[in-house]
């Protein structure tokens, strides 16, 4: 019982640290690296009880391949700095390695002792996503780690990101032109890691571009000097190396942590794209800090648009080419307050930064309210709402979508969905499961912009849908291009064999509509049938009537030749 009372009598700072770190195991080590105290779920994580750890060298718990990372983390803590989420492996008694994250800092009551918190890695990037020659994280994994650290970071002490650009690699080694010499690669990797958060937050974007995520205590000069020292150590005969370095302060306290992480990823992606198009690091970096600020500002604007409902829906008819009946209206968003703002640009930005789900759900709820209002309360009036492939890939958005649809049973067969996509869907099987759930509730699903970008034939193999909308670029030139006509024929035949109907967008004149009927395209959308409109009044018998559309026997018809 005495030992237990001693444990409980330890500084409350230890237990505060343990709770703050949300760790599985917390240990205190002395200046020699010996564990003096341990608490937590050590048996589950390490295969031995917490008390059994006391008196052991803490380094013995770490996989030998990760000793360098661990030593760098201890050195960082020894300088009075906090380490957050360093990735490494610990050894269980059966010699099985287990992935963990390490956080820690000096014991406030006894600065010569360190508090180390070990926990499961959660959403950190896979260890395998590394560049072979340096062992550094590749671009995607570095971005994922940076985003993860940003979510867990302290807004009062923002991290900094330093980008490193090496000069012409041919100057380093004539024999290994275009690649990093092996010795220099290893030395550079070790030195940059020693300056990074947790000893592993370094990424390699390509042969000559690196990113280092670090605390404010690490200066740009220290990173530049580390590169020079690595070259001097590994390549003593080579000319002195001077790298270009520039630092970005990740001060994104104005938005939630998860959105801050997405802002960083979006900004880095744009930086990488611009780097490939030429330009020196200094000039590109001058734009990067304002670009991050602009990204944060745009994200705030999107959130404000959704929260305030400061947008309108307009409705464009989609007509059955075989009967001239209006099959449904597509709901198109228009933002208020700024006539110059492009809906496409705003939606594309929301998609790029992972906020499109928020926007999609807001538009869906607005459309449902309109469908239940007197102006649209008619069985013959159907409406299509866009859902991004990104939204259908986001579990949180999918949960909310299912909740909304569970309460929209009265709109079955009247509410249609169009799946849009500006970036390739990574998990088509998961998205297809969501789509089949939507269809099972009585809602048709259309695959938008087929033939453009990522919406290609392999989507039809993986996603079972009701309709395919052929990209307008093929329709627009169909009257002048036999190749486009052949493409449309192939699409229609394939979809017919699969039991899927087709829609052509950008139908601008009567001749194009006639050609599409010959090609057996079922539906058409475009200015020939009508521009996006708002209902004019509350009575559906007059609100949806236009010079080209009129009611007949309870159905809304397109009057052939009205816009000729």
N, C-alpha and C positions, 0 to 999 in steps of 0.2 A: 504493500500500500504506500510505502514511503516514496518509491520511485514514481508512482502515479501522482502523488501530491506534488512531487518536484516538477513533473511534466506540466501539470496544471498551473503551477506557480510561475512558469516562464513568462517572459514579457508578452503582454497582450498584443504587441506589434506583430509577433509571429503569427498569431491566429487571425489577425486582421489581414496580414499578407496572404495567408492561406485562403481565406474567403475571397479576397480580391483577385487572386490568381485563378480561382475556380479550378484548382489543380486536383489531381488524384493523390499525389504524394508530395509532402513538403519535408525537406531535410535542412539541417543547419550544419555547415562544415567549418572547421577551424582553418587557420592559416596554412596548416600542413595538408589540408585536403581530406581530413578525417571527419567522418560523420559523428557529430556529437548528440544529435537528436533527430528523430523522424516521427512523422505522424501521417495518417491517411490510409488509403486503400492500397497499401504496398503489396499485399498478397495477390490482389487481382491484377495489378500492373506488373509486378516483378517476380511473383511466385514465392515470396518470402515475407514474413511479417515485418512491420515497421520497427519493432524493438530489435529484431535480428540485424538490422542495418547499422545500429549504433556500434561505433568502433571500427567500421570498415573504411578503407580508402574509397572515396566516392568515385574516383576514376575507374575503379575496378568494375563498377556497374555499367560502364559505357562500352559499347562495341569498339574494338580496336580501330576499325576504319574511321570512326568518328571522334577519335581522341583529339585531332587537330581542332575541329569545330568546338569541342567541349573546352579545350584549353583556351581558345580565343574568347569564349564566353566568360570563363572564369577571370581572365585578364581584364576584360571589359568591366566586370563587376568590381574587380580589385581597384580599378581607377575611380570607383564611386558611381559608375553608370549603371542604369537599369538595362537588363537584357529581357527582351520579350519575344517569345515564340521561336526560339532557335530549334531547328529540326535536327534530331539525331536518333540513334537507336540505343536501347539498353539491353543488357543480357539477362535472361532468366536463368535459373539454376540448370535447366535442361539444355542450356546453350542455345536456346531459341531467341532470336532478336525481336524486339518489339519497338515499333515506331512511337516516339513521344515528341512533345514540344517542351522546351525548357525555358522558364522565365525565372528571373531572380535579381537580387540586388543586396548590398550590404545590410546586415542587421542594424537598424537605427540605434539600438541600445549598445551594441558591441561591433563597431565598424570593422574589426579584424576578422569577424565571422560573416559568412555569406548565407543567405537564405535562398535555397533552390527549390523551385516548384516544378514538378514533372506532371504532365497530363497527356491525354490522348490528342492526336494531331488534328482531329476534326476535319475542316475543309481545306487544309493546306495542300498545295499541289503535290502530285506523286513524285517520289524521289527519282524515278527513272527519267523524268523530263529534263535532261541535262545535255550539255554539249560535250561530246566525247573528249575532245582534246584538252579542255580545261576543267571539266567536272562542274562547271557553273550552270545555273538554271538557264534553260533556253528562254526565248522572249515570252512565250505564252505562260510558262510556269513562273517566271519572274513577275509578270503582271498579276498573276493569281496570288502569289505570295504578298506582293506589295498591297494588293487590295485587301487581303486578309489582315495584314498588320495594320492597315489604315483603319479598318473596322474596329480593331481592338485597341487602337492607340489612344493616347491622352491628348484631347484637343488643346490643352494648355501648353503642351510640348510637342508641336507637330514635327513629324519626320521630315528629312530632306532627301531629295533624290539628286544624285550627281551623275551626269552622263559623261562618259569618257570616250574620246575618239582618238585612236592611235594614228600616227602618220603612215605614210606609205610603207607597207610591210616588207617590200623588197629591200628597204634600207636595213632591215634587221638581219636578214639572212639571205644571201644570194642563192643558196642551195635550196631553200624552202620558200621560194617566191609565192606570195599570195596566201601563205598559211602562217600561223604562229609557231615558231620553233618550240619543240617539246619542253625544253628546260625553262624557257621564258614563260610558256603557258602555265606551267605548274607554279612557278615563282609568283607570277602576276596574280593567279587565282588565290594563292594563300595570303598574299598581302592585302588584296582588296577585301577578302572575307574578314580579315582581322579588324577592318575598320567598319564593317557593316553591322546592322542590327542582328544580334544573335549569332554572329559569325557565319551566316550563310545567305544573307540577303543581297546577292550579287547575280546579275544576269548578263548573258552575252547575246546580243541581238544579231550580230553577224561577226565576220572575222575581225573587224576593227572598231566595233561599237559595244560599249558595256554600260550597265547601269548599276549604281551602288546606292542602296537605301541605308541611311545612317542617321544618328542623332545629331543635334546641333553642335555638339562638342567636337565633332570631326569636321575639320576645315577643308575647303577645296584644295588648299595648298598641300595638306597632308596626303590627300588622294593623289595629287599630281606627283608628289615626291615619291610615293609608294611605287608608282609606275616606273619612274626613273631608276629607283633602287632595284626593282625587279630586273630591269634591262641590264643594269650595271653588274648585278650578281650573276645572271645567267648568260649574258653575252658581253663579256669584258672586252672583246675585240671590236665590237660593233660601235658605230658612232653613238654619242649620247642621245638618249631618247627623250623627247619632250612631247607629252600628250596634250591635247586640248580637253579641258574639263569645264563644265558649267553646272550650276546647282539650281534646283527648283525646290522652293519651300512648299510642302504639301499642307498649306493652311486652308483647309476646306471646312471650317467650323460652321459655315452657314447652312449646311445641308446635313441630313442624317448620314451616319457612317457608311451604310451600304451604298447610298447614292454617291458619297464622296469617293468610294472605291471605284464605282463605275465611271465617274468623271475622270479619274486618273487613267483608267484603262483606255477610255475613249481618246484622251489627250495623247497618251503614248502611241496609240495606233496611228493617229494623225501625224505625230512626229516621225514615226518610222517611215510612213509613206512619203513624207516630204523629204526625208533624208535620202531615200532612194532616188528622188528626182533631182538631186544636187543641192549644193549650198553647204557652207561651212557650219560647224557646230555653234560657233559664237552667234552668228546671225539667226540660226534656227532657234537657239535657246532664248534669245531675246524675245522671240514670239511665243515661247512655250508657257512662261508664267502668265502673261495676259490671256493666252489661249485657255489655260486651266481656269482662270477667273471667269472668262467668257462662258466656258462650259458650265461652271457652277451657276452662273447667272441664268443661262438658258434653262437649266434643270429647274431652277426656282420658278421660272416663268411657266414651264409646263405644269409644275405642281399647282401653281396659282390658277392656271386656266382650268384645271380639273376641279380644284376645290371650289372655285367661284362659279363654275358652270358657265364661264364666259365664252361660249361657243354656240353655234347654231348648226342645225342639220338641214341640208337641202336634199332633194329627191329627184333622181333621174330615172325615167322609165326604161324598162327592159321588155321588149316586145317579142311575142311569139311570131316568128317570120312566116309560119304556115297558116296562122289563123288571124293575125293582127291584133290579138288580145294582149293587153298589158299583163305580162306574167307577174312582175313585181317592180318595185322602185328600189334602187340602191341608195342607201343613206350616205351622204357625203358631208364631211365636216367643213365648216367655215368658222374661222376665228374672228372674234369681234375686236373692235378698238384699233385695228391696224390694217388698213386696206392693202398695204404692201406685203403683209406677211403671207407667205405661200403655205397653204395647208400641207402640201407634199413635203416641204422642207421641215416643217415642225414635226410631222409624223415620222419622217425618216430619222430626224435627230432623236426623237423619243425612242425609236427602235434601236438605234445605235448605242444609246446609253442605258438600255434596259428599263425604260419607263413606259414603254408602249402598252404594257398590260394595264397600267393605271388609266391610260387614255382610252383604250379599247373598252374597258368595263364602264367608264363614264358615258361613252357614246352609246353602248348597249342599253344602259338604264334610261338614257334620254329617249332612245328609239322606242323602248317598251312603253314609256309614259305617253308618247305620241300615239302609238298604236291603240292604246286604251282610251284615248280621248275621243270625243264625238266626231272629229274630222276624219278619223281613220278607222272608226269602229264599223268595219264592213268585212265580211268574209272574203270578198273579192279583192280586197286591198292587202297585198303582201309586201314585205319590206326585207331587204338584205342589209346586214350589218357586217362590217369588216372585222376580222380577227387576225392579228399577225401570227405567223408561225412561231415567233418568239414568245407571244402570249401563251400559245398552246403548249410551249415547252417549259413554262414556268409553273411549278407545282402550286405556289400560292395563288397565282392568277386562275389556274384551273379549278382550285377549290372554290374560289369566289364565283367563277362562272357557273359551276354546278349548283351552287346555292341560288343564284339568280334564276337559272332555268327551272329549278325545282318549284319555284313560285310563279312560273310563267306557263303553266299547263294550258291556260286559256288561249295561248298564242301558237299552239302547235299548228304546223302546216302554213301559218301566216308569217312566221319569223324564219328567215333564211340567213345563212352565214357564208361569207366569202373569206377564204383563207388567203391572206396576202403574205408575201415573203420577199425581203430585200437581202437577206443573208441565208446561206444554206442551213437547213435544219440538220442538226447533228444526230438526233435520236428520232428517226422516222417512225419506229415501232411505237414509241411512247405517244407521239403525236397522233398516230392512227388510232390508238386506243381512246384518246380523248374525242376524236372525230366520230368514232363509232358510238360513243356514249351520247353525243349530240344528236346523231341520226336516229338512235333508238328512241329518243324522246319526241320524234316526229318532225325534226328540223332538217331541211335540205342543206347540204354543204357543197360549196363551189370552190374549185381551185382556180385562183385568179392569175392573170398574166402568164398563162401557159406558153412556153416557147421563149420567154425572156429570162435571162439570168439563171437563177437556180431552179426555177419551176420547170423541170425537164422531165423526160420520159420515165426516169427511175422513180419520180414521185408517184406516177400512176401505178407503178408496180407495188409501191409500199402503202399508198394512201387510197382507201376506197371512198370515193366521193360520188355525188349525184350529177355534177355538172363541171365542165371545164370551160373557162373563159379564155379564148385565144387572144394572145397579146395583140394590141392594136397596131403595132408596127407592121404586121403581116397584112392586116385588113386594109390599112391606109393605101398601100401600093398594089392591092390585088388586081385592080383594073389595068395596071401597066406592067405587071410582073408575072410571067408564067411560073417562075420559081416559087413565088408566094402562093399562087393558086395550087401548085402541087403540094406545098407544105400543108395548106388548109385541108386539101383532100385527104392527105395522110392522117392528119389529126382526127378529122371527122370519122374516117373509116375505123381507126383504132378505137376511138371512143364508142362508136356504134357496136363494135365487137365486144366491148367491155360493159355495155349497157349504160353508158354515160351520155347525157346530152351535151351539146356545145352551145356556147354563146360567143358572138363576135362583137368586140367593142370597136369604137372609132368608125361607126357606120355614118357617113356624112352625106350620102346622096342616094337617090332612088336606084341608080344603076348598080351601086355596090350592094344594096339590099337585094336586088334581083339576082345578082351573081351568087350571093350567099344562099339564096333559096335553091338555086340550081345545084350548088355544092352540098345541099342538105344540112346546112347549119340551122339549128332550131331557133335560136334566139338572137336578137340584135340590140345593141345599145349604141347611142351616138346622137349627135345633134340633128340628124335626119328625123329621129323620133321625138326629140325634145331635149332642151338644155336642162341642167339641174334647176329645180324650181321649189318654191315654198307653196303650200296650199293657200288658196285665196279665200279665206273665210272659214266657217265652222261646219257648213253643210257639205258632206262628202260628194253630193250630187253636183255641186258647183265648184268646190274647192280644188278638185283635181282636173277640171275641164280646161282645156287649152285649145288654140286653133287647130292643133293636130290630134287632140284626144277628146273623146266624148263617150258618154254612157249609152249602152244598147243592151236591152234585156238583162240588166243587172251586172253587166261586165263593162270594163273600161276598154275601149277600142282605139287603135291608131287608125286615123283616116288616111288611107293610101293616097299618096301624092300631095298631101296637105302642105308639106314643106318643100315640094319640088321646085 
